[in-house]
């Protein structure tokens, strides 16, 4: 597998945006639920996966995961398996959710956003439960519903709104981009 300069640049830019979102209040959108905020720090990984494929999405997710690990905040995020692994998977899952619908950019972007967000939420909470940081499956499920629902909605809206102008602004290059992310 060959990684192009464009992919490295886009991964770097979107990774920097993920870091900016994580270190400022910009990464947390207020929502009217007991959770209080929906995070949008995973959205750059979803966008990177749509624009440049699963390797770029995974790289941006890795940046998000490492930031989460270093930032900590709770004992479960000090565990690299919980903090990093689900974040790497965001871009991979988002890309493969995007592919079947790629002829309809609206539907494909929404599918990628929902799948990527659920990967983050279910991955983090599932691993947190399996590693003993959450006492019950019910606790993980309640957190997933309270946090995950607004995050899925916010992510779907933002990704759908952002992906068309981003694809239009970024010049397409090579057969990879022409084929909607599928290599010849």
C-alpha positions as CSV (number, residue, x, y, z in Angstrom):
1,X,0.0,0.0,0.0
2,X,1.4,3.4,-1.0
3,X,0.4,6.5,0.9
4,X,0.4,9.7,-1.2
5,X,1.6,13.1,-0.1
6,X,-2.0,14.4,-0.4
7,X,-3.2,11.7,2.1
8,X,-0.5,12.7,4.6
9,X,-1.3,16.4,4.3
10,X,-5.1,15.8,4.7
11,X,-4.5,13.5,7.7
12,X,-2.2,16.1,9.3
13,X,-4.7,18.9,8.8
14,X,-7.7,17.0,10.0
15,X,-5.6,15.5,12.8
16,X,-4.7,19.1,13.9
17,X,-8.4,20.0,13.8
18,X,-9.2,17.0,16.0
19,X,-6.6,18.2,18.5
20,X,-8.0,21.7,18.4
21,X,-11.5,20.4,19.1
22,X,-10.1,18.3,21.9
23,X,-8.2,21.1,23.6
24,X,-10.8,23.8,23.3
25,X,-14.6,24.0,24.1
26,X,-15.2,23.9,20.3
27,X,-15.1,20.0,20.5
28,X,-18.2,20.0,22.7
29,X,-21.6,21.1,21.4
30,X,-24.2,21.8,24.1
31,X,-27.3,19.6,23.8
32,X,-30.5,19.5,25.9
33,X,-29.8,16.0,27.4
34,X,-28.5,14.9,30.8
35,X,-25.1,14.4,29.0
36,X,-25.0,18.1,28.5
37,X,-22.6,18.0,25.5
38,X,-22.0,16.1,22.4
39,X,-18.4,15.6,21.3
40,X,-17.5,16.3,17.7
41,X,-13.8,15.3,18.0
42,X,-14.4,12.1,15.9
43,X,-15.8,14.1,12.9
44,X,-12.4,14.8,11.3
45,X,-11.7,11.0,11.2
46,X,-15.0,10.5,9.5
47,X,-14.4,13.3,7.0
48,X,-10.8,12.0,6.3
49,X,-12.1,8.5,5.6
50,X,-14.7,9.9,3.2
51,X,-12.3,12.1,1.4
52,X,-9.1,9.9,1.3
53,X,-10.1,6.4,2.5
54,X,-9.8,4.2,5.5
55,X,-6.0,4.6,6.1
56,X,-6.3,8.4,6.4
57,X,-9.5,8.0,8.6
58,X,-7.6,5.5,10.8
59,X,-4.6,7.9,11.1
60,X,-6.8,10.8,12.2
61,X,-8.6,8.5,14.6
62,X,-5.1,7.5,16.0
63,X,-4.3,11.1,16.6
64,X,-7.7,11.6,18.4
65,X,-7.0,8.4,20.4
66,X,-3.5,9.4,21.5
67,X,-4.8,12.9,22.5
68,X,-7.6,11.2,24.5
69,X,-5.0,8.9,26.2
70,X,-2.7,11.8,27.1
71,X,-5.5,14.1,28.2
72,X,-7.0,11.4,30.4
73,X,-9.9,12.7,32.4
74,X,-10.9,9.4,33.8
75,X,-9.2,6.1,34.6
76,X,-10.7,4.4,31.6
77,X,-9.1,6.9,29.2
78,X,-5.7,6.2,30.8
79,X,-6.1,2.7,29.3
80,X,-4.7,2.8,25.7
81,X,-7.0,0.0,24.6
82,X,-10.1,2.0,25.5
83,X,-8.7,5.4,24.5
84,X,-7.1,4.5,21.2
85,X,-8.4,1.3,19.6
86,X,-12.0,2.5,19.0
87,X,-10.8,5.8,17.7
88,X,-8.6,4.1,15.0
89,X,-11.7,2.1,14.0
90,X,-13.8,5.3,13.5
91,X,-12.4,6.1,10.1
92,X,-12.3,2.5,8.9
93,X,-15.9,1.8,9.7
94,X,-17.0,5.2,8.4
95,X,-15.3,4.5,5.1
96,X,-16.9,1.1,4.6
97,X,-20.3,2.5,5.6
98,X,-19.9,5.2,3.0
99,X,-18.9,2.9,0.1
100,X,-22.3,1.2,-0.6
101,X,-24.0,4.6,-0.9
102,X,-21.3,6.6,-2.6
103,X,-23.5,7.5,-5.6
104,X,-25.7,9.5,-3.2
105,X,-23.4,11.8,-1.4
106,X,-26.1,12.9,1.2
107,X,-27.0,9.3,2.1
108,X,-23.3,8.1,2.0
109,X,-22.1,10.9,4.2
110,X,-25.0,10.4,6.7
111,X,-24.2,6.6,6.8
112,X,-20.5,7.2,7.4
113,X,-21.3,9.8,10.2
114,X,-23.7,7.4,12.0
115,X,-21.4,4.4,11.6
116,X,-18.3,6.3,12.7
117,X,-20.0,7.9,15.7
118,X,-21.5,4.6,16.8
119,X,-18.1,2.9,16.5
120,X,-16.6,5.5,18.8
121,X,-19.4,5.4,21.4
122,X,-20.0,1.6,21.4
123,X,-16.2,0.9,21.1
124,X,-15.2,3.1,24.0
125,X,-18.1,2.1,26.3
126,X,-17.9,-1.6,25.3
127,X,-14.2,-1.8,26.0
128,X,-14.6,0.2,29.2
129,X,-17.2,-2.4,30.4
130,X,-15.1,-5.4,29.3
131,X,-12.0,-3.9,31.0
132,X,-13.9,-3.3,34.3
133,X,-14.2,0.5,34.2
134,X,-18.0,0.4,34.0
135,X,-19.9,-1.8,36.5
136,X,-22.6,-3.2,34.2
137,X,-23.7,-3.5,30.6
138,X,-26.7,-1.4,31.6
139,X,-24.5,1.4,32.8
140,X,-22.6,1.4,29.5
141,X,-25.9,1.2,27.6
142,X,-27.4,4.2,29.5
143,X,-24.3,6.3,28.8
144,X,-24.4,5.2,25.2
145,X,-28.0,6.4,24.8
146,X,-27.4,9.7,26.7
147,X,-24.2,10.6,25.0
148,X,-24.5,8.6,21.7
149,X,-27.9,9.9,20.6
150,X,-27.0,13.6,20.4
151,X,-23.5,12.7,19.1
152,X,-25.0,10.7,16.2
153,X,-27.4,13.5,15.3
154,X,-24.8,16.3,15.5
155,X,-22.2,14.2,13.5
156,X,-24.7,13.4,10.8
157,X,-25.8,17.0,10.4
158,X,-22.2,18.3,10.4
159,X,-20.7,15.7,8.1
160,X,-23.5,16.0,5.6
161,X,-23.2,19.8,5.6
162,X,-19.3,19.8,5.4
163,X,-18.5,16.9,3.0
164,X,-20.0,18.4,-0.3
165,X,-18.1,21.7,0.0
166,X,-14.9,20.0,1.1
167,X,-15.0,17.5,-1.8
168,X,-15.7,20.5,-4.2
169,X,-12.8,22.5,-2.7
170,X,-10.2,19.7,-2.7
171,X,-9.0,18.9,-6.2
172,X,-9.5,15.2,-7.0
173,X,-6.3,13.3,-7.9
174,X,-5.7,9.9,-9.3
175,X,-7.9,6.9,-9.9
176,X,-8.5,6.6,-6.2
177,X,-10.5,9.8,-6.0
178,X,-12.2,9.3,-9.4
179,X,-13.6,6.0,-8.3
180,X,-15.0,7.2,-5.0
181,X,-12.2,5.8,-3.0
182,X,-11.9,2.4,-4.8
183,X,-8.5,1.6,-6.2
184,X,-8.3,0.2,-9.7
